[in-house]
Amino acid sequence: MLDRQAWNACFPEEVETYDYLLVVEQAGIAGFDFRYVVLREGDEVVAAMPAFLCRYALETTLEAGRMKWAVERIRGLFSNILTLRLACLGSPCTENGAIGFHPRISEVRRPVLFAQLLDTFEALAKAEGCSLMALKDLPQSIPSRIAPVLTGSGYAEISGMPTAWLDINFDTIDGYLTTLSSGTRKDMRRKLRGREQVRVEYLIDFGEWLPSVMQLYLETRGRSEWQFEELTPAYFDGILKSMPGRSFCSMYFVDDELLAANLIVHDDDRLIDKFFCMDAEKGRPYNLYYLSWFTNLEYCLRHGIRRYQSGQAYYSNKVRLGSSLTPNAMYFRHRNPVLQFILKTISPLLTADDGAETEA
């Protein structure tokens, strides 16, 4: 069994560490099997990454339109031709695919250890009968010597969905507003005029509210064109119970009716907005998406948190509200060289869009 301290030592800058990954593993997310790939020197873990196995439908990230319609028609005739057994380094539920190294490992040694980690992963994939191997959402800020290990091993790169973040380099909300354009500043003040009608509560245990939150989550997920995993009550409940002091859920009520919920994980330096779920019909008139944004910024200011990470998708809004984007990359390799060539050729069509929808 992996030791919590040994695992976390390899990920000193991550929020989604051992306890978070254990919740994901135990949440009963349908269609996924979870693994952990580690290298040891003696009794010490020196490199590590989470991994998962699933059956991956190639049209998962296609936008709605003729191409997706055509792929779905082909699937109707040949049910298994477009679904591959996938082994992937990373997690379907983390913000990016961080590569973990023990702090004592020098930058010079890291590419060598990563190559060994990749070999271990590929052996696992082969043993599990996976024809397609991938790495999910590696930040393009990874050390320059890591990418050549992947390309040298035959992996093709495609763009992933960027991660949005905002540095809290202001002391007040008014100070934040001054960083926005005049049009955005005016629009935000207008959208927040009705916030006195909304009651915000912070929960550290869902209790009786869990079914209501799950209903909001499923409704919000149903409005999204791009769907991969479907989270479970055990995931939401497990986050709050297994990460005390590092997680909470903001609940948005109007006249005692729950209209939105926002699941958050954090450490002392970074707050990550994991999921914002809303009753679209009843919540939109109160601009709850924007209210949650300002509520999260206010939480950061109160607790001295210096970065707000609002995740992937809906980029047009997030950039408008001052966020920067960190590009992420996906890497993949099929064992069959012919299929690898085909997948590499069509990979631009399989890249997820930027989720430009303006509000959840």
C-alpha positions, 0 to 999 in steps of 0.5 A: 500500500502506498504511504500518504507521506511518501506520495505527497512528498513527490507533489509538494505544490499540488492541492489534489494529493493523496487524500483527493486521489483516494476519494476518486478511487473509492467513489465508484465512478463507472467505467474507470479502474485506477492505478498508481505508477511509482519508482522506488530507490530503496524504500523511497518513492522517487517518481510517481503518477496516478493512472486510470484504465477505461474504454475510450470512445473517440468521439468523446471530445467532438463538438456537436455537428456533422462530424459527431453525427457521422461518427455516431452513425458509424458506431451504430453500424460497428459498435466497437470500432471507435472505442479503444481500451485506454491506459492513461497517466493522470486522472480523469478528476484532477486539474492536470497531469502532474509528474511527481518527483521527490524533492531531492531528485535533481532536474538532470535526473528527472528525464531518466526517471520519467523514462523509467516511469513511462516504461513501467506504465507501458508494461502495465498497459500491455498487461491490462490489454490496452492498445491505446496509451495516453498522458492527460493534461500535462502542463506545457510548463513541464521541464523541457527535457521531459517532452523529448522522452515522450516524442522519442517513445512515439507519443503524438502531442495534441492540445488539451484544454487550458487551465484558467487561473487568477493571481490575487494581487489586489487587497479588496474587491474594489481593487480587483474591479479596477483591473478589469475593463470599464465595460466589464467592471460596469457589467459586473456591478450590474450583475451583483446588484441582486446579491442581497437576495441570495444567501451563501452558506459554506458547508464542510459536510453535505448531510441532508443536502447531498441529494439536492447537490447531486441533482444540480450536478447532474442537470449541469452535466447534462447541459455540457456537450463534452462529458467524460466521467460521471461523478457520484455522491461518494465523490462529493461527500468524500471530498468534504469528509476526507479533506477537512480544512482543505475543502468546502462547498458554497451553497447559494439559496434564494428564499430557502431554495438551493439554486447552486452549489460550488465544490472547492478544494484548496491549500494555503496558497491556491483555491481550486473551483472544482464544480459549479452546479446550478439550476439554470432556469431559476439561478440565472436571473440572480447571476449566480455564476458571477456571484460565485466568482466574487464569493470565491475571490472574497474567500481568498482575500479573507484567508490570504490565498494568493491564487484562484484556479477556476479550471477548464472550459468557459474561457471567454468569461474567465479571461474577461474576468482577468484570468490567465490560461496555462496550456495543457497537452495530451500525448497518445500512442497506439501499439499498432503503427498504422492506427497510430498514424491514422489517429495522429492524422485525425487528432485535430478533430478529436481535440476538446473545444474551449467550452466558450459557453458564457455561463454554466 
